[in-house]
Amino acid sequence: MKETRGIVTSKGQLVIPARLRSTLHIGRGTRVRFERIQGGIAIYPEVEQHIERFRGILAGSRLPAELARDRDRDLR
């Protein structure tokens, strides 16, 4: 991986370069996880992990009859 640098502000905030934010889909409000590794810190965005955790939880479930009947109600 090509080396990328950021800046820590006087308040201890880290500025992540725009190219890296774009590549990793890190936007305003994105939660990140810090992990101490040998010789430094690894930063992981939790965007994909959060979504993956909920993938398929409704698979095989059916809508309640009332919702199934009225699912297109707002489109009329």
MODELLER restraints for C-alpha pairs under 7 A, 6 or more apart:
rsr = mdl.restraints
at = mdl.atoms
rsr.add(forms.Gaussian(group=physical.xy_distance, feature=features.Distance(at['CA:6:A'], at['CA:14:A']), mean=6.70, stdev=0.5))
rsr.add(forms.Gaussian(group=physical.xy_distance, feature=features.Distance(at['CA:6:A'], at['CA:15:A']), mean=5.31, stdev=0.5))
rsr.add(forms.Gaussian(group=physical.xy_distance, feature=features.Distance(at['CA:6:A'], at['CA:16:A']), mean=5.30, stdev=0.5))
rsr.add(forms.Gaussian(group=physical.xy_distance, feature=features.Distance(at['CA:6:A'], at['CA:17:A']), mean=6.05, stdev=0.5))
rsr.add(forms.Gaussian(group=physical.xy_distance, feature=features.Distance(at['CA:7:A'], at['CA:14:A']), mean=5.73, stdev=0.5))
rsr.add(forms.Gaussian(group=physical.xy_distance, feature=features.Distance(at['CA:7:A'], at['CA:15:A']), mean=5.16, stdev=0.5))
rsr.add(forms.Gaussian(group=physical.xy_distance, feature=features.Distance(at['CA:8:A'], at['CA:14:A']), mean=4.44, stdev=0.5))
rsr.add(forms.Gaussian(group=physical.xy_distance, feature=features.Distance(at['CA:8:A'], at['CA:15:A']), mean=6.23, stdev=0.5))
rsr.add(forms.Gaussian(group=physical.xy_distance, feature=features.Distance(at['CA:21:A'], at['CA:27:A']), mean=6.84, stdev=0.5))
rsr.add(forms.Gaussian(group=physical.xy_distance, feature=features.Distance(at['CA:26:A'], at['CA:45:A']), mean=6.72, stdev=0.5))
rsr.add(forms.Gaussian(group=physical.xy_distance, feature=features.Distance(at['CA:30:A'], at['CA:45:A']), mean=6.94, stdev=0.5))
rsr.add(forms.Gaussian(group=physical.xy_distance, feature=features.Distance(at['CA:30:A'], at['CA:47:A']), mean=6.74, stdev=0.5))
rsr.add(forms.Gaussian(group=physical.xy_distance, feature=features.Distance(at['CA:31:A'], at['CA:45:A']), mean=6.06, stdev=0.5))
rsr.add(forms.Gaussian(group=physical.xy_distance, feature=features.Distance(at['CA:31:A'], at['CA:46:A']), mean=5.63, stdev=0.5))
rsr.add(forms.Gaussian(group=physical.xy_distance, feature=features.Distance(at['CA:32:A'], at['CA:43:A']), mean=6.47, stdev=0.5))
rsr.add(forms.Gaussian(group=physical.xy_distance, feature=features.Distance(at['CA:32:A'], at['CA:44:A']), mean=5.37, stdev=0.5))
rsr.add(forms.Gaussian(group=physical.xy_distance, feature=features.Distance(at['CA:32:A'], at['CA:45:A']), mean=4.23, stdev=0.5))
rsr.add(forms.Gaussian(group=physical.xy_distance, feature=features.Distance(at['CA:32:A'], at['CA:46:A']), mean=5.44, stdev=0.5))
rsr.add(forms.Gaussian(group=physical.xy_distance, feature=features.Distance(at['CA:33:A'], at['CA:43:A']), mean=5.66, stdev=0.5))
rsr.add(forms.Gaussian(group=physical.xy_distance, feature=features.Distance(at['CA:33:A'], at['CA:44:A']), mean=5.02, stdev=0.5))
rsr.add(forms.Gaussian(group=physical.xy_distance, feature=features.Distance(at['CA:33:A'], at['CA:45:A']), mean=6.24, stdev=0.5))
rsr.add(forms.Gaussian(group=physical.xy_distance, feature=features.Distance(at['CA:33:A'], at['CA:46:A']), mean=6.79, stdev=0.5))
rsr.add(forms.Gaussian(group=physical.xy_distance, feature=features.Distance(at['CA:34:A'], at['CA:41:A']), mean=6.62, stdev=0.5))
rsr.add(forms.Gaussian(group=physical.xy_distance, feature=features.Distance(at['CA:34:A'], at['CA:42:A']), mean=5.75, stdev=0.5))
rsr.add(forms.Gaussian(group=physical.xy_distance, feature=features.Distance(at['CA:34:A'], at['CA:43:A']), mean=4.69, stdev=0.5))
rsr.add(forms.Gaussian(group=physical.xy_distance, feature=features.Distance(at['CA:34:A'], at['CA:44:A']), mean=6.46, stdev=0.5))
rsr.add(forms.Gaussian(group=physical.xy_distance, feature=features.Distance(at['CA:35:A'], at['CA:41:A']), mean=5.68, stdev=0.5))
rsr.add(forms.Gaussian(group=physical.xy_distance, feature=features.Distance(at['CA:35:A'], at['CA:42:A']), mean=5.10, stdev=0.5))
rsr.add(forms.Gaussian(group=physical.xy_distance, feature=features.Distance(at['CA:35:A'], at['CA:43:A']), mean=6.42, stdev=0.5))
rsr.add(forms.Gaussian(group=physical.xy_distance, feature=features.Distance(at['CA:36:A'], at['CA:42:A']), mean=6.32, stdev=0.5))
